[in-house]
Amino acid sequence: MRSIKIVMVCSIFAIGLAITGCKKEVFKSRDTSMIKPPPPIDTTTPPVVDTSVVIDNCDKVDGWDAAGGTQALVTTGQKEGAGYVQTTIKSGQNFMQFIKTLPAPVNTKVTLSTGELKFWFYVQDVSLLKIDGQIQFSSAADPDNKRIGWGMDKIIPTLKNGWNHLELKFTDGYLSGDGGPDLTAMNYIKIFFWTAANAATDQNYGIDDIRVAAVPPPPPVSIDNCDKVDGWDAAGGTQALVTTGQKEGTGYVQATIKSGQNFMQFIKTLPAPVNTTVSMATGQLDLWFYVQDVSLLKIDGQIQFSSAADPDNKRIGWGMDKIIPTLKNGWNHLQLNFTDGYVSGDGGPDLAAMNYIKIFFWTAANTTTDQNYGIDDIIVVSK
């Protein structure tokens, strides 16, 4: 009996070993980092490309001249590169200037209407500065010729102690009497100013990363989105809001030359003056214009844009004789440069307070069927 029990125990033990041997061995993953894979690269957003032109990176003092000859290269705390140019108004003195004639002329690749001078300017104690001085940028290696300049009286009140990033638009500068600089061959910069009294202690000033860039264009400014007929006047009182086929928003303003007639006008005095944020050199009036049959139009009429609530004063205008030959049946996107327009004899509009628009034209003969016209999404953009 005892031998049978031993045999049974041995058999059970053997079966247990066999079952254990059949179990699948589980291995832990070798990747124990728990680091998530990086997100996919965004290929839908175009990279920002820096198209600015370096005038001087201020990583050397070579060529720089400062009052008292105290310029020095500082290699800590700079805003760009390996260092910045520092100068010091010594105790008991009150004047500072940074001057450099560039070793070779620089093409800024901008115009007087599109460019700006940008650089970092360090001031130890703004409260000590006299509201006086200038920043001058020249193509004649001279501060008084072929120059654009900016008064420190406008700049100093905007400064804080420490680093300040100045962005000086050429449109805000003043030109020398000889017509200003040749922006394709700039070769000189001068920055000068005073303290209001002789300094009681040494005062440090710095400049870094001087460059010229194109001014980012302002966003479009809406003159009228034409989503309502409120305030619009059309020939014969035929204006209506159409809510299908518009180019923007919820509708467009439609007007009709009735059969047997030959004249159309769209007129609106804006409820409040609009600041277009552009200049005569940079502005463009954009609108959508619908024509049912271009072949019927007479080569005549005007588009007028005014700040006097009047078509004949403070106005810029464009002749329909130039516009009509470019039209097709249906919607047309008109892009009217201010530089291509004509201005009224009173000097033209105040672009910071535009308040009136008028579009008028004729058919060459009285129409034999109703003819529809439309306008939508009137805006001003910087070209």
PyMOL commands that set and color helices and strands:
alter all, ss='L'
color gray80, all
select helices_A, chain A and resi 2-22+67-69+126-128+152-158+170-172+235-237+294-296+320-326+338-340
alter helices_A, ss='H'
color red, helices_A
select strands_A, chain A and resi 53-56+64-66+72-74+84-89+95-106+115-123+134-138+147-151+162-169+174-175+186-194+203-214+221-224+232-234+240-242+252-257+263-274+283-291+302-306+315-319+330-337+342-343+354-362+371-382
alter strands_A, ss='S'
color yellow, strands_A
deselect
rebuild
show_as cartoon
